[in-house]
Amino acid sequence: MISFETSPEKYKHWKLTFPEKNIAFLTMDVQEDAPLKPEYKLKLNSYDLGVDIELADAIQRLRFEHPEVRAVVMNSGKNNIFCAGANIFMLGTSAHGFKINFCKYTNETRLSMEDASANSGQHYIAACNGTTAGGGYELALACDEIILVEDGNSAVSLPETPLLGVLPGTGGLTRLVDKRKVRRDRADVFCTLAEGIKGQRAVEWGLVDTIAPRSKFDQIVLEHARKWAAHDQSEKGPGIKLAALNPKISENELSYQYVNLKIDRSRRVATLMVRGPEKNIPETLPEILQAGSEFYPLRVFREIDNALLNLRLNEPEIGLLIIKTEGDIEKVRKMDETLAANSNNWFINEVLLYMKRTMKRLDLTARSLFALIEPGSCFAGSLLELALAADRSYMLDSPDQEVKISLTSLNKGFFPMSNGLSRLAARFQSEPELAEKVLEKEDYNAREAMEEGLVTFAIDDLDYEDDVRVAIEERASLSPDALTGMEANLRFAGPETMETKIFARLSAWQNWIFTRPNAVGEKGALTLYGKPERPAFDYKRT
């Protein structure tokens, strides 16, 4: 079972240091004999999922534990090499589903770097001291600035197409033309040039920002880090240490403090139960900061995030995730109003940003999502976003038991989706005014919620159990491939962004290419990489 919990003292492949108050160095020094699985070695600073789990943890801890940091230098602990990218032998020996989930996770990690830059004032500089290839260059592309050593040999490259018959799987193509705005004819040349581009030409083409001679490389990198650190002089901190979640794990269940993930493999169904706060959360900033990582909104969304990752990577045959809540809906409302009222505080802002990223993770999870709103549910505000993210929602309409949902200030755009829209705005695209209208009222019973379009079905108590059971059985019986494609198309209606392109366009193509004989067949380029035999392509275009 893959674990997504780690901490700096457990890192095998990264070192986090702080040479100056506002500057951090995140040094990649991959230990080749410490892969996630023993089938391959992590040579040349190549990475696998284990390396990226540590990176994701470091990025998260920089935001919560070291808010004073303004510039993060991502460099290498090895001579003459920055990063050779995703380990090819890992990709070649992995199951298809793992490859796709690996690409998705690494994309989310790089997006978290860009989110830190855009919303937390932590800017990333890639200090490329040597070979920067494939996923290594994609890691650099996620940074605000790329500095490449000028030594006559070091180049940046995206060699996946000519060498492996696949694509840069962590958003490389999209960031190249959307983020760095490299001219597409030059991008075409670059992406088919296995040896890459170096020196002044890399600067002229917009592939890197700065080149620096090896003799002055470290000095120039530090100077640039200081400039980035000077962009934001606001005081933040002290930081909040993120304690381990330590879920209880059994064969069919992951149990956290507020979250429970129950697995029913015979039906290919999992149930995510989220419990609301047991008491009102602290309302003053000193009390909130004292709660630290046990502050309910942070703790519960860290648990949801961890449960989703475990579902993705450890339970590939589960096709449907049922989302439920239980608790006091008024306590959730009060929690949301406290968060909204204090959103200018650095810690509350980071909590809200983390909640946003977790709900994006839910949006991007390749599972059918059904929300069940029943007596005792607490789908209000931030927790209601879980139901709004679902593909369908079923709400019990009972004359004898109170069942309601509630909207709060946090539904007013605090948690944008990958397309930049709130979930309410995405829901009411045909009538945008409804997204504002529904916010004028706080509480909705089942009939009102269905009439206003906030739930899919409101079902009376005589039919509810049977209707839900049939819907679950029907969904679990359908083709998982067709459902994944259908859901990904339907969830992100509206404008396209760099983020939606990465997940919807690039990931969809990569998903297809990873099944093609030209890449993974007996004579495929990925299969034969590192062997003397050359790949044999079927040259028919589809």
Buried (B, 14 or more C-beta within 10 A) or exposed (E): EBBBBBBEEEBBBBBBEEEBEBBBBBBBBBEBEBBBEEEBBBBBBBBBBBBBBBBBBBBBBBBBBBBBBBBBBBBBBBEBBBBBBBBBBBBBEBEEBBBBBBBBBBBBBBBBBBBBBEBBBBBBBBBBBBBBBBBBBBBBBBBBBBBBBBBEEBBBBBBBBBBBBBBBBBBBBBBBBBEBEBEEEBBEEBBEBBEBBBBEBBBEBBBBBBBBEBEEBBEBBBEBBBEBBEEBEEEBEEBBEBEEBEBEEEEEBBBBBBBBBBBBEEEBBBBBBBBBBEEEBBEEEEEBBEBBBEBBBBBBBBBBBBBBBBBBBBBBEBBBBBBBBBBBBBBBBBBBBBBBEBBEBBBBBBBBBBBBBBBBBBBBBBBBBBBBBBEBBBBBBBBBBBBBBBBBBBBBBBEEEEBBBBBBBBBBBBBBBBBBBBBBBBBBEEEEEBBEEBBEEEBBBBEBBBEBBBBBBBBEBEEBEEBBEEBBEEBBEEEBEEBBBBBBEEBBEEEBBBBBBBBBEBBBBBBEBBEBBBBBBEBBBBBBBEEEEEBBBEEEEE
